[in-house]
Amino acid sequence: MIRRVEMNPLNSIASLVFTVLVLVGLFFLVKGFFTLLGFLTPALLIGAAILNWRVFPDYAKWVWNQLKTNLPVGVISIVLSAIFFPVLAGFLCFKAYMRYKSNKTFSDLEQDRENEFIDYEEVDVEHSEPFELPPLEKTKESTEYDGLFE
């Protein structure tokens, strides 16, 4: 016996309205994020220059190498850099911060390694008779593959 399922047309309309509302909400969320990044762009660029100014020439060298080796990718990277400039500023600031922290950590480790000795205490150990383990008893189950590894 075939069972009939009644479909309510309001369910599909409600799911369509819900999907549109979610997409509109995501649009305004992303728009607000880009607006905030747009206002913070000068501060992010100044912060990147203070933390590690080498990120700017490194990025320019990367774009130049893209132009020399693969022209379409280089042009696309320039266009996307212009369109998404606030995101690029955030990326460069994050990269400068990470380089700053890694350089600082590395220099701290080098300074600790060069300037300080590790405190230690010598411990006298009396040598006693060596510790011996009982012989290992091998248990071997015979299989048809035993002859292959001898």
N, C-alpha and C positions, 0 to 999 in steps of 0.2 A: 504494500500500500504506500503510495506516495503522499508525503506530508507537505502541505502547502504552508509556506511562511509568508505572512502578511508583512509588507514593507510600508513603513510610514514615511511619506515624502518629507515630513518635517525633520526627520533625523538627518537626512542629507543636507538640508538647508542649514540646520543648526551647526553641523560640522563644518560647512563651508564658511559660515559667519565666524565661527571660532578660529578657523585657520587664518582668515583675513585679519581678525583682531590680533592674533599672535604676530603675524608679519608686520602689521602697522606698529605694534609695540616694539618689535626688534628694530624697525627702521628708526623710531625716535630714540631708542637706546644708543644705536650706533651714531646717529646724528649728534646726540649730546656728547658722546665720547670724542668725536672729531672736533666738536666746538671747543670742548675743554682742552684737547691737545693743541688746537689752534691758538688759544690764549696762552698756553704754557710753552709754546715753541721757542720764543726768545730766551726764556729762562733755561729751557733744556739745552739749547745751543751754548749758552754762556757756561752752564754747568759742565757740559762736555768739554769745552775749551779749558776750563779750570782743572778738571780732573785729569784729562789726558788729551792734549791737543793733537796728538798724532792720529786720531781716528779720522780727522777730516782729510789729510793727504792720503791716508790709506784707502779711504772710500773713493777718492778721486782717482787713485791709481787703479783700483778695481774696475771702475767704470771705463777708464781709458783702455785697460787690457781687454775688457769686453768689446769695446769698439774696434780694437785692432784684430782680435781673433775671430769674433763673431758679430758682425755689424748689426744684424737685426736684434739680437739680444742686447747689445749696447744701446741701441736707439730706444728699445722698449724700456730698459732700465732708467734711461734719462727721463723719458716721458712719465714713467711711474714715480720716479723721484720727485718730479715737479708736481704731479697730482697729489701724491700722498706725502707731501713735505712734512706735515706735523708728525706722521708716523715715523718718517725717516729721522726727524730730530729726536724723537723718543728712543729709537733704535741706537742712534749714535751716542746719546747720553748714557744709555744702558751699557753699551760696549765700552765707553770710556770709564764708567764706574767699575765694571768688571776687571778691566785692565789695571786700574788704579789699585783695586783690592788685591789682585794677584801679585802685582809688583810690590806692594807694601808687605804682603805676607812673605814673599820670597826674600825681600831684603831683611825682614825681621828674623827669618830662619838663618840667613847667612850671618847676620850680626850675632845671633846666639851661638852659632857654630864656631865663629872666630874668637869671640871674646870670653866665653864662659866655659869653665870645665864642669863636668857633671860630678856632683858629690856622690861618693860611694864609700862603702865600708868594706874592708877586707874581712872575710870570714875564714877562720881556720877550720879545715875539715880533716878529721882524723880518718885515715884510710884503714878500712877494715877489710876482711876477706871479701873477695868479689862475689857478687850475687850471681848465682847460676840458676837458669831455668831448667825445669825437667825436660827431657827429650820429647819432641813432638811426635805424637802417634798419628801416622797417616792412615786415613781411612779412604780406601779407594773402591769406588763402585765401578764395575766394569760396564762399559757401553760399547757400541759398535764403532765408535770413533777413537778408541784408545790407541790403536795402531797408527793413526795419522800423525800424532805429535811426538813420536819416539824417534 
